[in-house]
Amino acid sequence: MNISRCRSLIAVGFTLCITAQSVNAETLRLLTWGGYAPKIVVDMFKAETGIDVEVTKSNNEDMIAKLSATRGGGFDLVQPSQDRIASAHAEFNIYKPIDMSQIDNKLFVASMLDATLKSSMYEGKSYGVPHIWGTSGLIVNSEQAANVKDYTDLCNDTYRGKVTYRLKRPTLIAFAFSMGLDPFAAYDDPAEYEKIMLQVQDKLISCKANVKAYWSGGDAMKNLMRSNETVAAMAWDAGGWQLNDDNKAISFVAPTSGALGWIDAFAIPRKSKNESAAYKWINFVMQPKVAAMITDSAGNFTASKGADDFVNASLRAKYKASFDTAAIDNIKWYPPVPAGLEMIEGKVLDRIKAAK
Amino acid sequence: MKTIGTANARTPIKLGLLLLLCPILLWLFLLVILPQLTMLNISLQERVAPRIYEYGFSNFIAFFTEPLYWNTFLRTAIMSIIATILTLIIAFPISYYIAKMLRGRAKGLLFVLCLIPFWVSELVRTYGWMILLRESGVISTFLQYIGLVDGPIEFLYTDATIMLGLVYSSMLFMVVPLTSTLDSLDDSYIEAGYDLGGNGFSVFWHIVVPHAKPAIVSGCIVVFMLTLGNYLTPILLGGKSSLWFTEQIFTQFITRFNWQQGSAFGVLLLSISSLIVWLGLKLSRQSFSKVMS
């Protein structure tokens, strides 16, 4: 009895020591997407630098909401999409400019780095560097919905109650392109943009009978597709490739009007407490081999130069099957969102949701 | 010396009382009043340009001019009232049975049975309903198995499902006050009612209901407020057409970054729902202090 009590005391003592140590150790508070900071990479980073990484999973809107609530505090590094950095910063003053002298730019695919630095520009300074890119398009069950080639095909009467998509801005933009409109060209003209959005609103309201449910998390969408409750969806490419592992009939299809390309970036919050660790993390995960590990976990490719060679062959094969050269050239990359447009979109989304 | 002593003796009592009241006062002020005041302050600001805000009523005006918003509120309020009435209708016989028909162990057992589902979080209970009701779910599969229907049936994503979820999740808050009040009703009153020639209905209407009225009203207030402020159940069970006012508030705060509009909705929700409760009290001729004691 006594000995075991002694032992447990020692054990408690050890645990306390370890906890005390980890409190002393540096930490990097990372706000990111699911799969972007897999445990194996976090452990490697800890072994190399001694820095603990605290990962919080999130999405674009949630990141902006969290940072605007704290005026840019609470996290040391965040990963919003490149098109939503400058506008969010303009509105809420939440980021710090990127110090390019601390970033090893040889690790990046040059065209992507330049594009992101340009799109995240606010008053002459850049606020983001690229990390992971991918597209939104269609996930189709080829046995039951082989005819779905473009977003508007989701509104075909054949698929009543059998499709799912999100009720968010990418959906509005995708349908606009599919209807032959060009929302990106109207980005700087709010009146014109609103006109386009109202047309999309009518389309999506008339399409509502086809929608089984508006998905909000990737898992909900995968469940719907896996259980055959829906036969086609608008979703991310990685989701389609993952579903393909379980059911060969389901895969990602680049729509004829063009997949929508996004790049999730790195940005540093204004009140970041550990900037040096943030830069260390960026340079660490952009190494080709590490980047390939993240690709395996997230299902999307990175902006790291040479990382594609290390990615497993089956994912590369799926990527090739979804995108031929023409489809890649046809990808519509999101330009930075001007402040204020999201107000228009918000009202449109509300009206679609409210329509019977 | 003595007079000073008595004068001093009064202050420690006051101080002691104040110290005892401290936790509740702090709780009220820091967690209830202060956030509400901050919300009110935020709701009165309107955005004129990035990072520039001015005081004004535009957020409140938006609620009344955009039909979508007040329609959503109206829908939420009406569905909450229906849910409250349904909960009362279902809970009353249960409570009466537990309080008046059963004796001893069975009574405690049944009461605990009503309680047990609430040991699980609301999220898990709602997902439970989703597993039962979805197209590839338990009920649909069972109906196909016994041959009642040919194809799969979707039970989810309708107003009826939302209602089911709401009534289920608020049942306990009606059963508990009703049971304890009905328990305190002396059986001899009911017997006297029958002795004086009353039938089942008149005894129920003239003896049981008047006695239980404070519990009915307090149960209704709690259920109504919980339903009106519910977020999970309408979202998860309602699907593409759920439209619940709390969801509007959430959307304004989180996906539109429009804290000003969200706060205005929050303030409106609080004031309009308080108004509905006040009306309910007036109509049932109950006083708030009596009902809540």
Boltz contact constraints between the chains, C-beta under 6 A:
constraints:
  - contact:
      token1: [A, 61]
      token2: [B, 254]
      max_distance: 6.0
  - contact:
      token1: [A, 61]
      token2: [B, 255]
      max_distance: 6.0
  - contact:
      token1: [A, 64]
      token2: [B, 257]
      max_distance: 6.0
  - contact:
      token1: [A, 65]
      token2: [B, 254]
      max_distance: 6.0
  - contact:
      token1: [A, 68]
      token2: [B, 257]
      max_distance: 6.0
  - contact:
      token1: [A, 90]
      token2: [B, 50]
      max_distance: 6.0
  - contact:
      token1: [A, 91]
      token2: [B, 50]
      max_distance: 6.0
  - contact:
      token1: [A, 211]
      token2: [B, 240]
      max_distance: 6.0
  - contact:
      token1: [A, 213]
      token2: [B, 239]
      max_distance: 6.0
  - contact:
      token1: [A, 213]
      token2: [B, 240]
      max_distance: 6.0
  - contact:
      token1: [A, 214]
      token2: [B, 240]
      max_distance: 6.0
  - contact:
      token1: [A, 227]
      token2: [B, 136]
      max_distance: 6.0
  - contact:
      token1: [A, 229]
      token2: [B, 135]
      max_distance: 6.0
  - contact:
      token1: [A, 339]
      token2: [B, 50]
      max_distance: 6.0
  - contact:
      token1: [A, 346]
      token2: [B, 256]
      max_distance: 6.0
  - contact:
      token1: [A, 350]
      token2: [B, 68]
      max_distance: 6.0
  - contact:
      token1: [A, 354]
      token2: [B, 68]
      max_distance: 6.0
  - contact:
      token1: [A, 354]
      token2: [B, 243]
      max_distance: 6.0
